[in-house]
């Protein structure tokens, strides 16, 4: 039985996962739009960017779920890749 939770993903692990999936960090929001610690991740085939809050670790579960949906990756595949 799988005991991994989407709510316990460390920010550094999630960044590494995005990088390995071919996403690139295009900019930090704090430089372009007001205050805040957000990162914008993109990939050529995505319809919308992935926005991460850099001041919250672990990454909130709803961010992980939305990212997996956008990338077209199942939970099982996600855990296989992140906990290799």
C-alpha positions in Angstrom: 0.0 0.0 0.0 1.3 3.4 -0.9 1.7 5.8 2.0 3.0 8.8 0.2 1.0 12.0 0.4 0.8 14.9 -2.0 0.9 17.3 0.9 4.4 16.3 2.1 6.4 17.3 -1.0 9.4 19.5 -0.2 9.9 22.6 -2.3 13.4 21.5 -3.5 12.1 18.1 -4.5 9.2 19.6 -6.4 11.6 22.0 -8.2 13.9 19.1 -9.2 10.8 17.1 -10.5 9.7 20.1 -12.6 13.2 20.5 -14.0 13.4 16.7 -14.8 10.1 17.0 -16.6 11.5 19.5 -19.0 10.1 22.7 -17.4 12.2 25.7 -17.0 12.0 28.6 -14.6 11.4 31.7 -16.7 11.4 34.3 -14.0 10.7 35.1 -10.4 7.4 37.1 -10.0 8.9 39.4 -7.4 11.0 41.0 -10.0 8.2 41.7 -12.4 5.0 42.0 -10.5 4.9 43.6 -7.1 5.8 41.7 -4.0 5.9 38.0 -3.3 8.0 34.9 -3.6 6.6 33.1 -6.6 8.3 31.3 -9.4 6.9 30.8 -12.9 7.7 27.5 -14.6 7.0 26.9 -18.3 7.2 24.1 -20.9 6.5 24.5 -24.7 3.5 22.2 -24.7 1.7 23.6 -21.6 -1.2 25.9 -22.1 -0.6 27.8 -18.9 2.5 28.3 -16.6 3.0 26.6 -13.3 3.3 29.1 -10.4 5.1 28.0 -7.2 5.1 29.8 -3.9 8.7 29.9 -2.9 8.0 30.8 0.8 6.0 27.7 1.5 7.5 24.3 2.0 6.1 21.7 1.7 4.3 22.6 -1.4 0.5 22.9 -0.9 -1.4 19.8 -2.1 -3.7 21.8 -4.5 -0.6 23.1 -6.3 0.8 19.6 -6.7 -2.5 18.3 -8.0 -2.9 21.1 -10.5 0.6 20.7 -11.7 0.2 17.0 -12.2 -3.0 17.6 -14.1 -1.3 20.2 -16.4 1.6 17.9 -17.1 -0.6 14.9 -17.6 1.1 12.7 -15.0 -0.6 10.3 -12.6 0.1 10.2 -8.9 1.7 6.8 -9.3 4.1 8.0 -11.9 4.8 11.2 -9.9 5.8 9.2 -6.8 7.9 6.8 -8.9 9.9 9.8 -10.3 10.2 11.8 -7.1 11.2 9.0 -4.8 13.6 7.1 -7.1 
